[in-house]
Amino acid sequence: MLSEYFLYTSFLLLFYIYFGYPVAVLLLSKIFKRTIRKGPCEPLVSIIIAAHNEEKCIGKTLENKLALNYPKEKMEIIVISDGSTDKTDDIVKKFKADNIRLLRQEPRKGKTSALNMAVPEANGEVIVFSDANSIYEAYALRHIVENFSDHEVGYVTGKMIYTNPDGSITGDGCSAYMKYENFLRKYETAIGSVVGVDGGIDAVRKSLYKPMRADQLPDFILPLMVIEQGYRVVYEPNAILKEDALNSSINEYRMRVRVSLRALWALSDMRHLINPLKYGIFSWQLLSHKILRYMAFILLLCLYISNVLLWNKGTLFQVAFLIQNAFYLTAYWGRREKGGGLLSKFVFVPYYFTLINLAAAQAFWKFLNRKKQIIWNPRTG
């Protein structure tokens, strides 16, 4: 029966996306085990920070970068103010350090255009991308650059840890999601390259940087361009970045829609990477980790509808339908829960799982309607 086919196929694909693929990557990492030839490395580094109206955090971020355990004469910091209308520029100018420069993009054109403008002005052999609110641990930069001792490595991403001071449901969801992603990145690195990176603590060889269109997501498209050039994109778990998690479900949802939409366009632009004859195992990773993940909402919808149609076909289908409804009711409960108690620990996974899939669905609808988003706003907590 067609309904049964859709139900079983949807369930198996969903199981593969969230459980089967991670297990497969883990097992493959034991077989291939590609190492990174790390070594002492102190190249000239340019830290680029794109900022728009970041007066609340830009000062703290610059102080953090100046305090990093790395030779000051081998590090420069470039802040590019993207049409800021607050005190961002004034705060940057107050820093007397010789290795801090302020550039201004006017009119406002978005983060990608800002990076395209700043990179040619950078003197570093290695370009490090930081968000305006990204706080690095003291040795993060050293851990990042030592990967570039390996000439096969072209791009390095660090480990993001969301801080969650208020114990909110959204914050718990962010943290759990990042732990899951970091698990995947660890074992994807062992088989070659990672698929997803964190834009707040990334580094690329300047020679591999390619200008991007203003609508392209740099955190996604640039690593793919590096792989296209034959280099590895690797994860460095000792390079730690801390950012506040969003504690508002509305803000988190909007951010996920924006990121998902730009990622879908990036996948469309780089779809030639899904060619196993040329890109080998990475084409499978890209399909499994990103394309199927962004399409999971379709499978969830098929699973639910086919289960409705099979209600009268036996107890198994009825139990499955009740489990699905209980899951989504728990997710809705999580939306109303403020967090901080035992209940929040029970509901944050269904809640956040549902949130990111709803965001992917809305992003896909915008993608089908050829909509793009170029301008971004600072993260709010």
N, C-alpha and C positions, 0 to 999 in steps of 0.2 A: 504494500500500500504506500502511496506517495507520501502521506503524512508521516508514516513511520520512517521512511527513508530520510526525510528532512530532519526529523527529530534526532535520529541516531547520528546522522552526518554532522549536524550542528553541534551535538554534544561532544562527539569525538574531536572535532576541530577545535572547539573551545578548550577541551582538556589538553590538546596538543599545544595550543598557544601559551597557556599559563603554567602547565606542568610538564608536558612532554618535551617541549623545546629546551627548557632549563636542564632537564635530566639528560637530554641528548648532548647538550653542550658540555655538561659536567663529565660525561663518559668520554666524549671525544678529546677533552683536555688531557685525559689520562693516557690517550694513545699518541697524540701529536706533540703535545707539551713543547710549544715554541717558547724559548726563553728570550729575555731581553739582556743584551750585553751591556749592563750598566757600568759606569766608572766615574772617577772624579771628572767633573765638567763644570767650568765657570765661563760660559760664553757671555757676551754682552746681551742683556735682556731688556726688551722694551715692554713695559706693562701698559696696556691701553685700556682706559676706562671710558666708556660712552655714558654720558649722563644727560638727563633732562629733568630739571627741577628736583635736584637731589640734595637740597640744602640740609635736610635732616640727617644725612648719613655720609656725605662726601668727605667731610673733615675727618671723621673717625676712620674711614677707609684709607685715606691718604696716610694718616698716622700709622695705621697697621702696616701698610706697604713699606714705609720708611723704616719700620722696626724689624723687618724681615732679616733673617740671618743669611745675608748675601752681600758680597762686596759692593759698597755704594757706588764705587767708580765703574762698576760693570752693570749698573741698573739705572734705567731711566723710566719715568712715569709720565705718560701722556694722557691728559684728561681732555676729551673732546666734548664740549658742551653743545648739545643739539638744540639750539634755539631756546635755551633756558631763560625763563622770565623771573626766576626767584634769585636768591643770593648765592647760587652755586658757583658762578664765576668769581664773585668777590672772595668766597671762602678759599678757593683754589689759589687765588692771587696772593693771599695772606701767607701762604707757605713760602719761606725764603730758601728752601732747598734748591740747589742748582740743578738737580736732576728731575725736577717737576716742570712740565710744560703744559700750558693751556692752549688748546685750539678751539675755535668756535665755528660751528656749522650753521649758516644762516641763509635762507630760511630753514626751518626744521624739516629734515628729510628722513628721519628714522635711524635706527641703530646700524643697519647694514651700510648705508651711505656714510655714516660717521666712521665706521671702520675702514671703508675704502679710502676715505680722506686721510685718516691718521696713519695707516701702515706705510705709505710712501715717505712720510715724515720721520719714521722711526729709524734709529741707527742700529738696533739690535739684530743679532743673528737669529734670535728666537723671539717671537712675539707671544706675549702672554695676555689673554683676555680676562678681564675682571669686571664684574658688575659693580655698580656704584655702592652697593651695600654688602659686598663680599669681604668677609674677614678671614684671612689666611692664618693658619698656625705658623709658628716662627720658622720652621724648616721646610715649609711647603714648596717654596721656590727651588730649593736645592734638590728636593726629591723629584720635582718635575724635570729639571734640566738634565739630571744624570741619565735619564732615558735616552737623551739625544747622543750619548756616546755610541749608541747602536745606530749605524748608518742606515738601517732599514726602517727606523722609526721616524715618521714625519710629523706626527701629531700626538699629543699627550693630554689626557683628561684626568683630573683629580677626583677626590671623593667629597661629595657634598653631604653635609650633615645638617638637617633642618633642626634648629632649636625650637622648642615648644614650651615656652615658659608658663602658658596659661592652661595647658592640658586640654586644649580644644579638640573636638572631633576632627576638624579639618587638619589641624596640626598633626594629630596622630596618624591620619591617613597619609599626609605628605611623608612623614618619617618612615612608615611601613613601605610605601611605594619606593622610596629611595633605597631602602635596604634590599628590596627585591631587585632593583635595577643594578645596584652595586654588586650583588651576587652574580648576576649575568655578566657584567663587565669583567669581573675577575676571571671567569672561565672562558669568555670570548677572547680575551687577550691571550690566553694560553693556546688557543688554536689559530691565532693570527691577529685579527683586529676586532675592536668593539664596534657596535652599530650606533649606539647613542652616547652623547657626551653631555657634560655640564658646562654651560656657557660662562659660568662664573669663575672657573679655574681650569682654563684650557691653554695649551701652548702649541704653536706651529713653527716650523722652520720658515723664516721669512721668504726664502727662495721658493717655497711651495705655495705661498699665498696667491690666490687669484681673485681679482675684483669680482664682486657679485652684484646681481641686480638688486635694486632697492627692496623689492618684494620678497627676496629669498631669505630664509632663516639661516644666519651664519653658523649657529650651533649645530645645524644639521647638514647644510650643503657643503661647508668647507671641509669637514672630515671626509665626506664622500669624494670631494675633489682630490684630496690627498691620496686616498685609496686608488682613485682613477689614475694617478701618476705613478702608482706602483710602490707606495710606501705604506707602512703599518700605522694604525691608530690604536694606541694602547692606553690602558687604565693604570694609574698609579695610586694605590690605596693609601699611601703614606702622605700624599699631598692633600691636606685636609682643608676644606672650606666650610665655614659655618654661616648660615643665613637663617633669619627668623622665618618660621613657617607662617603661611597665611592662616589667620584664625577666622576668616570670613568665608563661608561657602560660596557666596556670590563672587567675591574677588578670585577665589581659586577656580571657580567654574569659568569665569571670563578668561582667565589666564590660560586654562587648558584648551578652550575653544581657539584662542589666538595661536597657541603653539601647534595645536593639531592641524589647523588650517594651513599654516606656513609649512609644516612638515609634509602635508599632502602635496603641496605644490613642489616641494623639494624632491619628493619621490617621483613625481611626474617628470621633472626636469632630468633626473638621474636614473630613469628607468632602464637605461642600457646596462646598468650594473647588475641587473637581474639576468645575467648571462653566464651560466655555470661553465661554459666552454672557455670563457675569457677570465672570469673572476672567481671561479672555483667555489670553495665552501662559503665565501663571503656572500655570494648571490643567494644561497640558501638562508644565511643569517638575516640578510636584509628582508627577504620574503617573510620569514618566520617572526622575527623580532619586531618589525615595523609594519609592513603592509598588512599582514593578517591581524596584528594587534589593533590597528586602526579600523579594521573592518569587523572587529568582534561584535560590535553592536548589531550588525545584520544577522549574525549567527544567533545572538541572544533573542532577537525578535523572532526569527524562524523557529527557535526552540520553543518559545512561549506559544506562538500561534499553532504550531503543529501539535503541541501538548493539549491545547484547548480542543482541537478537532478529534483527539484520541481519548477524550475523557471517558467515553462509554466503552472503551476497548479493554478494560481490565484494571485491576487494583494497582498494578505497577505504574500505569500512566496517571492514575489519580494521585498516588503518593508523590510522583515526580512533580505534578502540577501544584500540589500543596506546598512542596518544598520551595518551588520557585516563588510562589506568592509570599511565603514566610520570609524568604530572602529579601524581596523588594519592600515588604512591610518593615523589616528591620532597617533597611536602608533609609526609608522615610522617617522612621523613628530616630535614626541617627541625625537626620537633617534638623530635627527639632531639639535634639539633645545638646546641651551646652558643654558637656564634657567634664572631665575631672574626677569622675567616680568609676566604680566598677562597671556600670552599665556602658560607659563609653568604650571600654576595652572590648566589649561584646559586639558593639554595633559599628565601629569605625571601618572595618574591612568591607562589609556590604555597602556601607554608605559611600566610601571613597571609590570603590569599584564601579558603582552605579554612576557616580558623578563623572568619572573620566570617560565612561562609555557614552553617556548622554552628551558630553562635550564633543566627543569624536563624531557623534551623529550630526550635531549641529554644524560642525566644521565641514563634514562631508557634504551637507546640503549647500553650504556656501561655496564649496569647491565646485560642485556641479553647476552652480549659477555663476561661475567664473569670477567670484569675488576674491579680493586679496586685501591683506592688512599689512601696511608698511609702518605706520606710526605706532609706538608703544608708549605706555605710561609707567611710571615707577611702581614697583610692587608695594602694596600696602598691607599692613598687618592687622 
